[in-house]
Amino acid sequence: MSKVIYNFQIGQYSVLKLDEIPEKKYSKFRINGKEFEPVPIYDMPQCIAIASTEDFFGKIVEFI
């Protein structure tokens, strides 16, 4: 699990900067009990993107 240390919106997407990204394989993220599909993102270390306009600062991301 990782903690969101920064987040911002680009249109309908949230980009979340995490304190760490595990090296295990995953196909979804779970945040506050809600599951999200990963959105491809490049050249942004320690970041993930999801289809959402919510603010996730300080939330825990579970890789599933």
C-alpha positions as a Markdown table, in Angstrom:
| # | Residue | x | y | z |
|---|---|---|---|---|
| 1 | Met | 0.0 | 0.0 | 0.0 |
| 2 | Ser | 1.1 | 3.5 | -0.7 |
| 3 | Lys | 0.1 | 7.0 | 0.4 |
| 4 | Val | -0.8 | 9.8 | -2.0 |
| 5 | Ile | 1.6 | 12.7 | -1.3 |
| 6 | Tyr | 0.4 | 15.0 | -4.2 |
| 7 | Asn | -2.5 | 14.9 | -6.7 |
| 8 | Phe | -3.8 | 17.0 | -9.5 |
| 9 | Gln | -6.5 | 16.8 | -12.2 |
| 10 | Ile | -6.1 | 16.7 | -16.0 |
| 11 | Gly | -9.6 | 16.9 | -17.4 |
| 12 | Gln | -11.5 | 13.8 | -16.2 |
| 13 | Tyr | -8.3 | 12.1 | -14.8 |
| 14 | Ser | -6.6 | 12.3 | -11.4 |
| 15 | Val | -2.8 | 12.0 | -11.3 |
| 16 | Leu | -1.6 | 10.7 | -8.0 |
| 17 | Lys | 2.0 | 11.0 | -6.8 |
| 18 | Leu | 2.8 | 8.2 | -4.3 |
| 19 | Asp | 5.4 | 7.8 | -1.6 |
| 20 | Glu | 6.2 | 4.4 | -3.2 |
| 21 | Ile | 5.0 | 2.1 | -5.9 |
| 22 | Pro | 5.3 | -1.6 | -5.1 |
| 23 | Glu | 7.1 | -3.8 | -7.7 |
| 24 | Lys | 4.4 | -6.6 | -7.5 |
| 25 | Lys | 2.0 | -7.0 | -10.5 |
| 26 | Tyr | -1.4 | -5.3 | -10.2 |
| 27 | Ser | -4.4 | -4.8 | -12.4 |
| 28 | Lys | -6.4 | -2.3 | -10.3 |
| 29 | Phe | -6.1 | 0.2 | -7.5 |
| 30 | Arg | -8.4 | 0.4 | -4.4 |
| 31 | Ile | -8.8 | 3.8 | -2.7 |
| 32 | Asn | -11.4 | 4.2 | 0.1 |
| 33 | Gly | -12.9 | 0.9 | -0.8 |
| 34 | Lys | -13.5 | 1.9 | -4.4 |
| 35 | Glu | -11.7 | 0.1 | -7.3 |
| 36 | Phe | -10.1 | 2.0 | -10.2 |
| 37 | Glu | -8.6 | 0.8 | -13.5 |
| 38 | Pro | -5.1 | 2.2 | -14.2 |
| 39 | Val | -4.8 | 4.8 | -17.0 |
| 40 | Pro | -1.5 | 4.6 | -18.9 |
| 41 | Ile | 0.9 | 7.4 | -17.9 |
| 42 | Tyr | 4.5 | 8.0 | -19.0 |
| 43 | Asp | 7.5 | 10.0 | -17.7 |
| 44 | Met | 6.0 | 10.7 | -14.3 |
| 45 | Pro | 8.0 | 8.8 | -11.6 |
| 46 | Gln | 6.1 | 7.5 | -8.6 |
| 47 | Cys | 2.8 | 8.5 | -10.2 |
| 48 | Ile | -0.4 | 6.7 | -11.2 |
| 49 | Ala | -3.5 | 8.0 | -13.1 |
| 50 | Ile | -7.1 | 7.0 | -12.7 |
| 51 | Ala | -10.4 | 8.2 | -14.2 |
| 52 | Ser | -11.7 | 10.4 | -11.4 |
| 53 | Thr | -12.0 | 14.1 | -10.4 |
| 54 | Glu | -11.9 | 13.4 | -6.7 |
| 55 | Asp | -9.1 | 14.7 | -4.4 |
| 56 | Phe | -7.1 | 11.8 | -3.0 |
| 57 | Phe | -4.4 | 13.7 | -1.1 |
| 58 | Gly | -3.3 | 11.7 | 2.0 |
| 59 | Lys | -5.3 | 8.6 | 1.0 |
| 60 | Ile | -3.9 | 5.1 | 0.9 |
| 61 | Val | -3.7 | 3.3 | -2.4 |
| 62 | Glu | -3.9 | -0.5 | -2.4 |
| 63 | Phe | -2.5 | -2.3 | -5.5 |
| 64 | Ile | -4.7 | -5.3 | -6.4 |
